[in-house]
Each structure stands twice: as C-alpha cells, then as structure tokens.
Amino acid sequence: MILLRSHIGSALRAARIEQGRTLRDVAKSARISLGYLSEVERGHKEASSELLNAICTALDLSLSTILLDVATVVRAQEAPLVTLQVVETAA
C-alpha cells in the first residue's frame, strides 16, 4: 500500500538534508514544533496543506515541487497496468 504521507515526509527530509539544515532550524522557520516536523518527515503525521506550505516555504521550495517529486515516486511504485492488444487474424 502506498502511503502518501510517507513519501511527502521523505521528500521534505531529503530537501532539508540537501540544504544542510537541522530539524530545529526548519521547524522554527515554519513556526511548528520540532517534534511535529519530525513526525511529518517520518510519515507518522499527515500534515494539512497549510502546514505543508509552511514547511515548504521554510525550505524555500514550492509546494508543487514537493508534490511533483512525490507523484513521480508514487507513479513508479504503482502496479503497472496490463493492457491487452487484440490482434485479428485473417480467416
């Protein structure tokens, strides 16, 4: 089962680490508790769109950037659709 909150949390954590920032720094900038940010990053809490936007703003990222990154990961993990091609033969 795909848990969107886990993928969003992973994307946020990767962005924070790539920037060399601490949980404390980003939580302070986003005006949320350090513990809550940690839970969001670990996929334990599903943040509202307002909180996601605050976290993205603190990371100097657009919300759409994170969502597009997550959509790419989710698409890759989804079960592939099976399509059948009907081939007609001459009788």
Backbone as a printed PyTorch tensor [residue, N CA C, xyz], in Angstrom:
tensor([[[  0.8410,  -1.1780,   0.0000],
         [  0.0000,   0.0000,   0.0000],
         [  0.8880,   1.2440,   0.0000]],

        [[  0.5120,   2.2010,  -0.8010],
         [  1.2640,   3.4490,  -0.8960],
         [  0.6980,   4.4420,   0.1170]],

        [[  1.5540,   4.9220,   1.0170],
         [  1.1490,   5.9560,   1.9750],
         [  1.7400,   7.2820,   1.5220]],

        [[  0.8790,   8.1520,   1.0900],
         [  1.3160,   9.4460,   0.5820],
         [  2.1040,  10.2190,   1.6260]],

        [[  1.6690,  10.1470,   2.8840],
         [  2.3580,  10.9020,   3.9430],
         [  3.8020,  10.4600,   4.1000]],

        [[  4.0860,   9.1760,   3.8600],
         [  5.4640,   8.6850,   3.9550],
         [  6.3360,   9.2740,   2.8540]],

        [[  5.7970,   9.3310,   1.6510],
         [  6.5560,   9.8720,   0.5270],
         [  6.7550,  11.3830,   0.6680]],

        [[  5.7400,  12.0700,   1.1430],
         [  5.8710,  13.5150,   1.3620],
         [  6.9200,  13.7700,   2.4410]],

        [[  6.8510,  13.0180,   3.5210],
         [  7.8400,  13.1700,   4.5830],
         [  9.2570,  12.9160,   4.1070]],

        [[  9.4290,  11.8760,   3.3080],
         [ 10.7680,  11.5590,   2.7670],
         [ 11.2830,  12.6720,   1.8700]],

        [[ 10.3890,  13.2320,   1.0560],
         [ 10.7900,  14.3240,   0.1580],
         [ 11.1880,  15.5650,   0.9550]],

        [[ 10.4420,  15.8620,   2.0060],
         [ 10.7670,  17.0180,   2.8480],
         [ 12.0960,  16.8100,   3.5670]],

        [[ 12.2920,  15.6040,   4.0960],
         [ 13.5490,  15.3040,   4.7980],
         [ 14.7360,  15.3960,   3.8360]],

        [[ 14.5870,  14.8440,   2.6420],
         [ 15.6720,  14.8860,   1.6560],
         [ 16.0200,  16.3320,   1.3070]],

        [[ 14.9990,  17.1760,   1.1430],
         [ 15.2480,  18.5880,   0.8210],
         [ 15.9740,  19.2790,   1.9730]],

        [[ 15.5400,  18.9980,   3.2090],
         [ 16.1750,  19.6130,   4.3800],
         [ 17.6250,  19.1890,   4.4960]],

        [[ 17.8830,  17.8990,   4.3290],
         [ 19.2450,  17.3830,   4.4520],
         [ 20.1200,  17.9240,   3.3260]],

        [[ 19.5690,  17.9840,   2.1300],
         [ 20.3240,  18.5270,   0.9900],
         [ 20.7550,  19.9640,   1.2490]],

        [[ 19.9240,  20.7070,   1.9840],
         [ 20.2500,  22.0930,   2.3110],
         [ 21.1680,  22.1990,   3.5280]],

        [[ 21.4370,  21.0710,   4.1680],
         [ 22.3030,  21.0740,   5.3450],
         [ 21.6620,  21.7410,   6.5540]],

        [[ 20.3390,  21.6530,   6.6450],
         [ 19.6220,  22.3100,   7.7420],
         [ 19.1490,  21.3020,   8.7700]],

        [[ 18.9680,  21.7660,   9.9820],
         [ 18.5140,  20.9100,  11.0640],
         [ 16.9960,  20.9510,  11.1750]],

        [[ 16.4560,  19.9400,  11.8360],
         [ 15.0190,  19.9320,  12.1290],
         [ 14.6340,  21.1960,  12.9080]],

        [[ 15.4600,  21.5400,  13.8800],
         [ 15.1750,  22.7050,  14.7220],
         [ 15.0870,  23.9900,  13.8880]],

        [[ 16.0170,  24.1530,  12.9790],
         [ 16.0490,  25.3490,  12.1310],
         [ 14.7900,  25.4430,  11.2520]],

        [[ 14.4410,  24.3420,  10.5960],
         [ 13.2790,  24.3570,   9.7040],
         [ 11.9850,  24.5010,  10.4950]],

        [[ 11.8900,  23.8220,  11.6230],
         [ 10.6880,  23.9290,  12.4580],
         [ 10.4860,  25.3730,  12.9230]],

        [[ 11.5820,  26.0050,  13.3270],
         [ 11.4960,  27.3970,  13.7720],
         [ 11.0410,  28.3040,  12.6240]],

        [[ 11.6070,  28.1190,  11.4350],
         [ 11.2370,  28.9310,  10.2780],
         [  9.7910,  28.7010,   9.8660]],

        [[  9.3220,  27.4630,  10.0020],
         [  7.9520,  27.1230,   9.6200],
         [  6.9520,  27.4250,  10.7330]],

        [[  7.4710,  27.7500,  11.9140],
         [  6.6450,  28.0390,  13.0900],
         [  5.7880,  26.8440,  13.5050]],

        [[  6.4420,  25.6780,  13.5110],
         [  5.8010,  24.4620,  14.0140],
         [  6.7630,  23.8160,  14.9960]],

        [[  6.2550,  22.8910,  15.7830],
         [  7.1280,  22.2640,  16.7670],
         [  8.1010,  21.3130,  16.0830]],

        [[  9.2640,  21.1890,  16.6920],
         [ 10.2900,  20.2940,  16.1870],
         [  9.7600,  18.8620,  16.1450]],

        [[  9.0600,  18.4620,  17.1710],
         [  8.5070,  17.1000,  17.2330],
         [  7.5130,  16.8340,  16.1270]],

        [[  6.6670,  17.8280,  15.8260],
         [  5.6770,  17.6440,  14.7690],
         [  6.3660,  17.5130,  13.4120]],

        [[  7.3550,  18.3540,  13.1490],
         [  8.0930,  18.2650,  11.8910],
         [  8.7670,  16.9020,  11.7690]],

        [[  9.3370,  16.4250,  12.8380],
         [  9.9690,  15.1120,  12.8310],
         [  8.9610,  14.0240,  12.4780]],

        [[  7.7710,  14.0980,  13.0500],
         [  6.7340,  13.0980,  12.7660],
         [  6.2600,  13.1820,  11.3180]],

        [[  6.1770,  14.3920,  10.7750],
         [  5.7980,  14.5560,   9.3720],
         [  6.8690,  13.9370,   8.4780]],

        [[  8.1240,  14.2240,   8.7610],
         [  9.2240,  13.6860,   7.9570],
         [  9.2830,  12.1630,   8.0020]],

        [[  8.9260,  11.5790,   9.1320],
         [  8.9540,  10.1230,   9.2660],
         [  7.6860,   9.4580,   8.7310]],

        [[  6.7290,  10.2810,   8.2890],
         [  5.4880,   9.7350,   7.7400],
         [  4.4960,   9.2890,   8.7950]],

        [[  4.6910,   9.7280,  10.0320],
         [  3.7800,   9.3550,  11.1120],
         [  2.5950,  10.3000,  11.2300]],

        [[  2.7490,  11.5190,  10.7530],
         [  1.6740,  12.5180,  10.7800],
         [  1.3850,  12.9790,   9.3620]],

        [[  0.1170,  13.1850,   9.0920],
         [ -0.2880,  13.7100,   7.7870],
         [ -0.5830,  15.1980,   7.9660]],

        [[  0.3150,  16.0150,   7.4550],
         [  0.2120,  17.4650,   7.6420],
         [ -0.8730,  18.0510,   6.7430]],

        [[ -1.5230,  19.0820,   7.2360],
         [ -2.5060,  19.7990,   6.4210],
         [ -1.7890,  20.5490,   5.3030]],

        [[ -2.5540,  20.9980,   4.3350],
         [ -1.9460,  21.7460,   3.2280],
         [ -1.3080,  23.0320,   3.7410]],

        [[ -1.8850,  23.6530,   4.7620],
         [ -1.2970,  24.8710,   5.3260],
         [  0.0600,  24.5880,   5.9490]],

        [[  0.1540,  23.4790,   6.6970],
         [  1.4330,  23.1360,   7.3180],
         [  2.4640,  22.7040,   6.2820]],

        [[  2.0280,  21.9530,   5.2750],
         [  2.9570,  21.5870,   4.2080],
         [  3.4990,  22.8250,   3.5160]],

        [[  2.6180,  23.7790,   3.2810],
         [  3.0480,  25.0270,   2.6530],
         [  4.0420,  25.7730,   3.5390]],

        [[  3.8010,  25.7900,   4.8480],
         [  4.7150,  26.4600,   5.7800],
         [  6.0880,  25.7810,   5.7740]],

        [[  6.0960,  24.4550,   5.7410],
         [  7.3610,  23.7150,   5.7190],
         [  8.1030,  23.9810,   4.4110]],

        [[  7.3720,  23.9360,   3.3080],
         [  7.9970,  24.2030,   2.0070],
         [  8.5590,  25.6170,   1.9430]],

        [[  7.8220,  26.5750,   2.4660],
         [  8.2920,  27.9620,   2.4870],
         [  9.5660,  28.0670,   3.3230]],

        [[  9.5940,  27.3790,   4.4640],
         [ 10.7860,  27.3860,   5.3130],
         [ 11.9790,  26.7730,   4.5840]],

        [[ 11.6990,  25.8160,   3.6840],
         [ 12.7660,  25.1750,   2.9060],
         [ 13.0390,  25.9130,   1.5960]],

        [[ 12.3410,  27.0140,   1.3860],
         [ 12.4660,  27.8100,   0.1610],
         [ 12.1560,  26.9640,  -1.0820]],

        [[ 11.1100,  26.1470,  -0.9630],
         [ 10.6310,  25.3070,  -2.0560],
         [  9.1560,  25.5830,  -2.2840]],

        [[  8.7060,  25.3690,  -3.4990],
         [  7.2620,  25.4850,  -3.7350],
         [  6.6060,  24.1610,  -3.3590]],

        [[  5.3740,  24.2410,  -2.9420],
         [  4.6050,  23.0510,  -2.6100],
         [  4.4980,  22.1540,  -3.8420]],

        [[  4.3420,  22.7680,  -5.0110],
         [  4.2060,  21.9740,  -6.2370],
         [  5.4710,  21.1750,  -6.5370]],

        [[  6.6280,  21.6850,  -6.1840],
         [  7.8830,  20.9530,  -6.4030],
         [  7.8800,  19.6550,  -5.6010]],

        [[  7.5180,  19.7480,  -4.3370],
         [  7.4640,  18.5550,  -3.4800],
         [  6.4180,  17.5870,  -4.0000]],

        [[  5.2400,  18.0920,  -4.3440],
         [  4.1680,  17.2180,  -4.8140],
         [  4.5160,  16.5370,  -6.1310]],

        [[  5.1910,  17.2410,  -7.0150],
         [  5.6170,  16.6170,  -8.2800],
         [  6.6620,  15.5330,  -8.0320]],

        [[  7.6040,  15.7890,  -7.1260],
         [  8.6040,  14.7740,  -6.7740],
         [  7.9280,  13.5280,  -6.2010]],

        [[  6.9580,  13.7520,  -5.3210],
         [  6.2350,  12.6400,  -4.7080],
         [  5.4170,  11.8950,  -5.7590]],

        [[  4.7770,  12.6170,  -6.6570],
         [  3.9820,  11.9750,  -7.7090],
         [  4.8510,  11.0660,  -8.5740]],

        [[  6.0650,  11.4860,  -8.8530],
         [  6.9830,  10.6720,  -9.6560],
         [  7.3200,   9.3690,  -8.9340]],

        [[  7.5790,   9.4520,  -7.6420],
         [  7.9080,   8.2640,  -6.8530],
         [  6.7020,   7.3320,  -6.7690]],

        [[  5.5360,   7.8960,  -6.5180],
         [  4.3260,   7.0830,  -6.3940],
         [  4.0120,   6.3920,  -7.7180]],

        [[  4.1320,   7.1190,  -8.8050],
         [  3.8620,   6.5230, -10.1290],
         [  4.7780,   5.3280, -10.3760]],

        [[  6.0350,   5.4390,  -9.9870],
         [  6.9860,   4.3460, -10.1970],
         [  6.6510,   3.1230,  -9.3440]],

        [[  6.0050,   3.3460,  -8.1960],
         [  5.6870,   2.2420,  -7.2960],
         [  4.3190,   1.6220,  -7.5490]],

        [[  3.5040,   2.2960,  -8.3120],
         [  2.1820,   1.7430,  -8.5970],
         [  2.3100,   0.5020,  -9.4540]],

        [[  1.3700,  -0.3870,  -9.2720],
         [  1.3540,  -1.5990, -10.0910],
         [  1.1170,  -1.1980, -11.5420]],

        [[  1.8910,  -1.7550, -12.4310],
         [  1.6950,  -1.3980, -13.8400],
         [  0.3350,  -1.8960, -14.3350]],

        [[ -0.2330,  -1.1090, -15.2020],
         [ -1.4920,  -1.5110, -15.8100],
         [ -1.1920,  -2.5120, -16.9190]],

        [[ -1.9920,  -3.5210, -16.9750],
         [ -1.8280,  -4.5140, -18.0150],
         [ -2.8010,  -4.1720, -19.1430]],

        [[ -2.2740,  -4.0500, -20.3240],
         [ -3.1390,  -3.7930, -21.4740],
         [ -3.0340,  -4.9610, -22.4290]],

        [[ -4.1410,  -5.2960, -22.9630],
         [ -4.1750,  -6.3830, -23.9270],
         [ -4.3900,  -5.8100, -25.2950]],

        [[ -3.6780,  -6.3540, -26.2130],
         [ -3.8340,  -5.9210, -27.5900],
         [ -4.4890,  -7.0690, -28.3450]],

        [[ -5.6010,  -6.7550, -28.9790],
         [ -6.3120,  -7.7550, -29.7430],
         [ -5.7830,  -7.7210, -31.1690]],

        [[ -5.3350,  -8.8570, -31.6220],
         [ -4.8000,  -8.9590, -32.9730],
         [ -5.7570,  -9.8200, -33.7820]],

        [[ -6.2590,  -9.2440, -34.8200],
         [ -7.1750, -10.0030, -35.6700],
         [ -6.3700, -10.7620, -36.7050]],

        [[ -6.7470, -11.9830, -36.9260],
         [ -6.0770, -12.7890, -37.9430],
         [ -7.0360, -13.0230, -39.0960]],

        [[ -6.4910, -13.1590, -40.2500],
         [ -7.3150, -13.4270, -41.4320],
         [ -7.8110, -14.8650, -41.3770]],

        [[ -9.0730, -15.0330, -41.6370],
         [ -9.6500, -16.3860, -41.5890],
         [ -9.7010, -17.0170, -42.9500]]])
